[in-house]
């Protein structure tokens, strides 16, 4: 890796995050699941292998640094590009140089920061050079590669998921940073900065540098530079779907505390309250159903309350609803019943409605047999009739099988009795 400097004539003016950038794996913090002894990426580096790969992870976890270390370990030419700043003309010039390098036995690493910002055609342009071995492509992205990187590149590059640094790992980096700055630092202050940085080493170093501007890093000094912690969230990106999935599955699992936590994460990030309300209504229908028929009433009332009160008062309605749904008995029997009925409709012949179930508003229709044999349930004992209401090919077919949870336990007993009575009164075939 090239030593920091460039525009900064005085090394002391180089940002702390750049000064502290690791040069070797021994100085690198975090990612033990990839770089611990015997782990795949470390083994690759130690063997001096050079393969195309995608480094996927949140900001400030060391994607660029790791690419530098890998290129240095195999003594390859390192060409960094930003998908935002670089042009395809520049990249093609590097490709041509890489091809010349390959002919003389020298390797080239092309590092693309924010590779997800390249469109499909631009990503396609890398393929011939990767396939020929002219370059080892290392892409860095904060977005899910499955959605943002073309499948042809993904099939030729291994994806490594980097995790946010833990508080302990970040504190260790801050201790080294304070030493580099030559300032005393209170342990509690460093921990507060580490928590605020939320796994982002670059952010942690920047905050430390600000806190140390006027001397020792105390809790008071740290508090002065820490505003409201930003919540990592993109309402149109993957994290949006990850969080709503966590909320939904926590409700389904009857974990009220987890449901409240994930809801709070989305509220704090500024999620659309009506979107949350709609999802809570869906949970009531999909995962609770007739085990507690009041659940959907509660969810609709929550939607109206959240809309009527607005932010922040309406948020309490969302929280109350999430808790109600999490605690309620669960059943997806009605959900499965509809899916079963839909599958049958799609796969079985669309039989005509039996004549006895058809209305006969005209004399001609009565003459054709419309409505003949219909039996009005209210005139039957117990308001139960043995009249078959399904097409002949689906006679006695059962779609809905309630659980023994909540109100569905009572429904199940009633449905079993109804089915028994209807079949008992049917003539023997």
Phi, psi and omega in degrees: 000139179290138179294145180296153180164255176065241184290341183270108180288323179264118180306331181294341180272353176290132180307143183304320181301324179284320178298326184270003182299125182296146177256339183225166178297329181295332180269351186281135183255141174084185178060038179300332180292343178248329190243001175293167181306127177081357180284157193301313185289322178296318179299320179297316180296316183293331178279353181074023180279152181230107181231155175289140181206162177242125176260114185245124179180169181291170181297148171075020180258359173105026181294311180296317179300317181296322177296319176300313182298318180297315180296319179295321183296329181255010177055048180258152171295135184245121181238103179273139176224151174251132179296340180276320190261333190269150178259159178295331178299315179298318183293321179294327176297320177293322179299318180296319177295323179296322179296321177293320178301317182299324182292335179254013174083016179254143185260155183228132173253123173256112181260120180250108176280140181056050184299336180295345180277348173284138178282177185300316181297320179293319178294323178301329183296336180283336192305310183302322183287325176292316182296322180283346182084012177298323182226157162256115182272124173243113179256142175243136181209146173264355182256156181298118182300332180300330181263333193249345181246134184298150186297327180297320177289319180299325181289344182250001182223135178277138180264129175243123180268119178265141183260155173300147177294145176286166177301317181297316178296320180292320178299318179300319177295319180295325177297319177293322179295319178297321178296319179295326178280345180073033180238151173283147182221129177287135183301319180294324179294319179294322178294320179298317178296318181298318179296317181296322183292338172058044176086004183256106184295321181298315178298319181298315179296318180297319179293321178298317181298320178293317182294332183270003185300329184245022177125209184304147180270097179257173176301321180295317180296320179295317182299327181294330183262350181263114173268215176283128183294127178290143178262125179291114186192134177230110187295348177247003184249191187295323184298327175303311183287327176298316184288318179292328175295318179296319178296311182299315183288333175291318176298313180300326181275004180061033177259092186296321182294316179295320179300317180294322180296311183292325175298316180298322178301317182286324177296315182296329181279355177089023180300147177300120184296325180290330174296314179298318180298318179298319180293325177293321175299317179299317179299319181298320182283316189281322190247351180241311173054228185276001171295332172210089183300342180283347183300316180292327175298315179298318182293319178294319177297323177298316179301314180295319181293315180298321179291320184290317184275329182076193182265137004263351187301322181293340179299329180295327176295319178297318179296316180299318180294316179301318178294317180301313182294322180295322184278336184296152173298148187250142172202132172248022183298317179294322178298313180292325180298315179297316179299321178295316179296319179296319178299317179297317179299320183285330189257333182268159176300144179276086184289151177293155177295129178307143185302324185290345178265357183270144172286154180231076184285349180236160178298320181300319181293324176295320179295329179280356177100004179298130176081355182290128181092359178291137179239122184283117188301325183293345179264358182262153176302127181070010182056036179237130178239152178272008182298131179280126183253355176263158174301155184308321183289345181249017182307131179069011178291136179245122177261320186261121177232093184295157178276183176256026182251139176057218181298334181295338175299316178291320178298319181299317179296317180295317182294319178299317179294317178300315180295322179295315181296317181296318182286327181294329184269356179282142179293148179295139182274000000 
